[in-house]
Amino acid sequence: MIRERRKVVGGIFADAAKYTLTAGVIGSILSGKYTVLSSIVVAIFFVSFALLAYFITPKDQKED
């Protein structure tokens, strides 16, 4: 049961990483205010969400 919850939470963080990257890139292009600082902030959030998703999602267990 805990394993299934971790899969769901890991998926949520993976989706958050994708949405952060998409919204950050599209938002900065459409607004015309693309700066290095905004790129760094989007990259930090993307990497942090992606790392959380990686470590929260349980690894596959080997079937014996």
C-alpha positions as CSV (number, residue, x, y, z in Angstrom):
1,M,0.0,0.0,0.0
2,I,2.8,2.4,0.8
3,R,4.5,1.5,-2.4
4,E,1.5,2.5,-4.4
5,R,1.2,5.8,-2.6
6,R,4.9,6.5,-3.3
7,K,4.2,5.8,-7.0
8,V,1.4,8.3,-7.1
9,V,3.3,11.0,-5.2
10,G,6.3,10.4,-7.5
11,G,4.1,10.9,-10.5
12,I,2.7,14.1,-9.0
13,F,6.2,15.5,-8.6
14,A,7.2,14.4,-12.2
15,D,4.1,16.1,-13.5
16,A,5.0,19.2,-11.5
17,A,8.5,19.2,-13.0
18,K,7.1,19.0,-16.6
19,Y,4.5,21.7,-16.0
20,T,7.1,24.0,-14.3
21,L,9.4,23.7,-17.3
22,T,6.6,24.2,-19.8
23,A,5.0,27.1,-18.1
24,G,8.4,28.8,-17.4
25,V,9.6,28.5,-21.0
26,I,6.4,29.4,-22.7
27,G,5.6,32.2,-20.2
28,S,9.0,33.8,-20.6
29,I,8.8,33.6,-24.4
30,L,5.3,34.9,-24.7
31,S,5.9,37.7,-22.2
32,G,9.1,38.8,-24.0
33,K,10.8,39.1,-20.7
34,Y,13.2,36.2,-21.0
35,T,16.1,36.8,-18.7
36,V,18.9,34.7,-17.3
37,L,17.4,35.0,-13.8
38,S,14.1,33.6,-14.9
39,S,15.9,30.7,-16.6
40,I,17.8,29.9,-13.5
41,V,14.6,30.0,-11.3
42,V,12.8,27.7,-13.7
43,A,15.8,25.3,-13.9
44,I,16.1,25.2,-10.1
45,F,12.4,24.3,-9.7
46,F,12.5,21.8,-12.5
47,V,15.6,20.0,-11.1
48,S,14.2,20.0,-7.6
49,F,10.9,18.5,-8.6
50,A,12.6,16.0,-10.9
51,L,14.9,14.9,-8.1
52,L,12.1,14.5,-5.7
53,A,10.1,12.4,-8.2
54,Y,13.2,10.2,-8.8
55,F,13.8,9.5,-5.1
56,I,10.2,9.2,-4.0
57,T,9.2,6.7,-6.8
58,P,10.0,3.2,-5.6
59,K,12.3,1.1,-7.7
60,D,11.1,-2.0,-9.4
61,Q,11.4,-5.1,-7.2
62,K,12.9,-8.2,-8.7
63,E,10.6,-11.2,-8.9
64,D,12.2,-14.4,-7.6
